[in-house]
Amino acid sequence: MKAKVLSVFLLATVLLMTGCRNDIDKQSQVMSGEGNPVVYASIYPMYDFAKNIGKDKIDLRMVVPAGAEPHDWEPTAKVMVQMEEADVFIYNGVGMETWADNIFTTLANDKLIIVEASRGIDLLKFHGHEHDKEHEEQDEEHDEGGHHHGEYDPHVWLDPIRAIKQAENIKDALIQADESNRDFYEANYQEFADKLKALDARYKEALSNVKRKEIVVAHAAFGYIADRYGLEQIPVSGLNPQEEPSAAKLVQITQLLREKDIKYVFFETLTSPKLSEVLANEVGARTAVLNPIGGLTQEEIDAGKDYITVMEENLETLKAVLGE
């Protein structure tokens, strides 16, 4: 009997040690480049760009879950633990991920490759209803930690041309993590960049001669589209959709809607449409969806939608609304 118990104990010990050894081997394979790099992308656009470039050569996970509004999302302790195994962490930057600084100081992974996708891009500074380009040197735009100062618009991905630079930064990080697949990442990046250039061309052609230029939007997410294609963004809320506009601001926008005879007020998929509906009803306008693509719902993902298809949906909406 004792011999049987001893045999079971030895067998369990061997199995446990084998399992631990396999886990260690898997981790060492990733770190040494023998397996697929584990890549965490903060929000949906970064996930989509990484997916287009890394495809089946990376183990890609999205930090902010589908259907969550990304501006105020905070990671749980469980998410932080899961991210300990990452080889690459991709984030948009420009203050979009308010929780990112905590990630950098908390994760015990000195081999983690961190890429701020918006680094090196001409950013727009938010001034209420107006956006001005800031062409400053990188050392003036960033503090010592590499983060932007001031109220810069973080929704960089909504400009296809700036998105190309974001994709390039992501591609460079994947190559750093997995040099053996450099040519694969380079080719996929070029293919994706060509798609973004074609998307930009469609936007330019469609929006160059529209009757109206004003877009009244739920929050100031569309400054880069307005900047690129000659539109005027009129946001109800600021850079964060959770900000409550003042009564004076609502009166001002209502007057503007009447003065310019604006027919539509846009709302978004991940936030409440109530405020947009109230404004539209006040002046006899209608509402329509303009998606900032900070996150997609699970239903949208299951339907096969991605960054390109949603940007095309936005374009069709803009053509219809601004063409009236």
N, C-alpha and C positions, 0 to 999 in steps of 0.2 A: 504493500500500500504506500509506504514511504517512498519507495523507488518510483511509483507511478506519479505521486505528487511532485517529486523532484523533476521528473521528466517534463511534466506539464509546465512547471515553473521555468525550466531551462528553455523550452520551446517559446513561451510567452516572451521571455527576455530577448531571445534571438529575433523574434518578429518585431518587438518594439525597437530594438537597436537597428534593424534593417529599415524600418519605417523612418526613423530619425535620420539614418544615413541617406535615404532617398530624398528626404526634404532638404537636407544640406546639399546634396548633389545638385538638386534642381536649382537651388539658389545660387550655388557657385557657377553652374552652367550659364545662368543669366548674366551674372556679373562678369564672367570671363568671355562673353560673347558667343558661347556655344548654344545657348537657347535664345528664345525671343525676348528682347528687352521688355520689362514691365513698364508701361507708360501710363501715367495718370494725367488726364486733361481736366482742367478745372470746370469749364462750362461747355455747353454744346458746340459753339462755333470752333473752339479749340479742338474738341473731340473730332468733329467732322474733318477739319483740316488734317489732323494727324492720321485719321483713318484713310484719307485719300492718298497720303504719302507713304504711310507705313504698311497699309494693307495687311497681308497675312504674315508679315515679318515681325510684327510687334504684338504684344499682349496688352491691348488697350482697354482702359477703364475710365469712366466719366465720374468725376467727384460729385458735382451737384446733380442729383437724380432728375430723371425726366419729370416734367410737370411742376418742378419747383421754381419759384421766382428767384433768380440768381443774385439780385442786389443785396438782400438781407439774409441770405442763407448762411448758416454756420455749421462747420463739421462737427460730428459727434466724436466721442472718444474712440468708438469702434472704427470710424473712418480713419482717424489718425493712426491707429494701430495697423490697419490694412495698408496704409501708405508707406509704412516702414520698409516694405519690400520693393518699392519703386526704384527703377533705374533712371527714369526721366519724369520730371514734373513740369507740365506746360500750363502756364496761366496767361491770361490776357494782359493783366497789369493795368496801369493808369487808374488805380483805385477801384477797379471793378470787383475784385475779390478782397473784401475788407479783412478776411480771415487769413490771407496768405502769409502775412508776417508771422503769425503764430505758428504756421506750418514750418517755416524756415527755422525758427528757434527751438521747436519742440522735437522734430524728427531727428532721431539718432542714426543718421545715415550720411556719413561724410563723402560717400561716392555718388550721391544723388546729383544728377545733372538738372539744373533749374533753368528754364527758359522763359523769359518775359517776352511774349510774342509781339508786343507792341513797341519793343525797343528799336530805336533808330527811325521811327516813323514821324512825319510831320503831324503834330496833334492840333486839335482845335480846342481853344479855351472857351469855356462856357460863360457867357455874360447875359443872363436872362434870356431875351429873345434873340440875341445876336451871338454869332460865333466868329472869331477871328483866328486866322492861322498864326501859329507861333513857330517861327523858323529859328529856334535857338540851338546853340551847341548842346550836345548831349550832357556835358558836365553841368550846364545850367538847368537842364530839365530834370536832372536826377540828383538825389542826395547820395550819400556814400553807400547806401544800401541798394541803389539802382532804381529808386521809385520816383515817380513824377510828383512835382509840387503843384499846388493850385487846383482850381476846379477845371481840370481837363476832362473832355468828353471821352469816356472809356469805350464807346460803342464803335471801335475802329473797324471791326469786321464788316460793317454795313457798306463800306466803300470797297468795291471789288479790287481796285488798284492798290489800296493800302492792305487789303487782305492778301495780296500776292506777297508782300513783304513779310506779313505774319507767317504765311506758309513757308517762306524761305527760312525764317528763324527756326521754325519747327523742324524743317528738313535738316538744318545744320546740327541741331541737337540730336536727332536720330542717328545721324552719321557719327557724331562723337561717341554715342553709346554703342554703335554697331558698325564699325568701319568696314567690316567684311561685306556689307550689303550697300555700300556707298552708291554704286551704279543704279541699283534698284530704287533707292530713295530719290536720287537725282532725276531719274526718268519719270517717276511718278509725280514728283514736284513739277517738272516741266509740263506734263500733261494737265495737271490741275491748274497751273498758272495760265495755260492756254484757254482753259474753260472760263477762268475768271476774266481774262481779256475779252473773250467773246461775250460774256455777260455784261461787261462794261460797255461794249459796243452797242448791245441791244438797248441798254438804258439810255445811252446818249442819243441814239436814233429816235427812241420813243418819246423822250422828254424834252427834246430840243425845241419843239414847236407847239407845246401844249398851251391852251388858252389861259390857264391859271398857274400861278407859281406858289401860292400859299398852301401849306399843309398844317392843319390844326391837329396836334397829336397829344395823346394822353400824357406822355412824358418825353423829355428832351433826348430821345434815343436816335433821332434821324438827322442829326447835324451833319454827319459825313456824307449822307446821300444828298442833302440840300447843298452842301459845299461843292460836291463833285458835279452835280447836274443842274445847278442854277435855280434851285428852289428856295423858298423861304419857310423855315420851320417856325411854327408858333406853338410852343409847348404849354399845356395846362399845368403840369408839374415839372420839377427840375430834373436833374440827372437821375434821381432815384424815384421810381414810380410811387413809393410809399410816402413821399412828401405831400403834405396837404397844402394846396394853394390858398392864399389869403382871399378874403371876400373882395378886396380891391382888385386882385388879379383876375378873379372870375368876372367881375364887372367890366374890366378892361377887355378881356377876351370876347365877352358877349357883344360889346360895342364894336369890336373889330370884325366879328362875324357879320354884323348887320351892315357896317360901312362898306365892307368889301363884297357883300352878298355871297359869302362862302357857303357852299351847299353841303359840305360834309365835315364831320368831326370824327377822327379816327380813334379807335380803342385797340387794345392788345389782347392776346390770347391768354396770358397768364395772370392778368390783373382784372379787377372788377370794371365793367363797362359803365357803371352807374353815372359817374361824373360826366363822361362824354355824352351819355344819353340825355342827361339833364340840360347840358349846354345846347345840344342839338334841338331838343324840344323847345327850348326858350326862344330860339330864332327861326324855328321851322325848317331846320336842316335835317340831314340824315346821318346815320353812322355807318362806318365801314371798318374792316380790320386791316391794320398795318402791323406786320409782325416784326419785332426787333430781333428775333432769333437768338435772344440770350439763352433761351431754353425751348425745347419742343416738348409737347405732351407725349405720353406713351402712345396715344392713338395716332398722332402724327407720325411717330417713328414706325409704328406697326404698318401704317399705310404706305411706307416707303419714301416719305418725305425727307429731304436733307437740305443743307444750306442752299444749294443751287436752285432746287425746285421751289423753296419758300421765297427766295429772292425773286424768282420769276413770277410767283403769285403776287408779291408786292408790286412788281412792275405792272402787271395787268390791272391791279387795283388803281395805281396811280394814273395810268393811262385813261381809265374810265372816268375817274373822278376829276382829274385836271383837264380833261378834254371837254367837259360840259360847259 
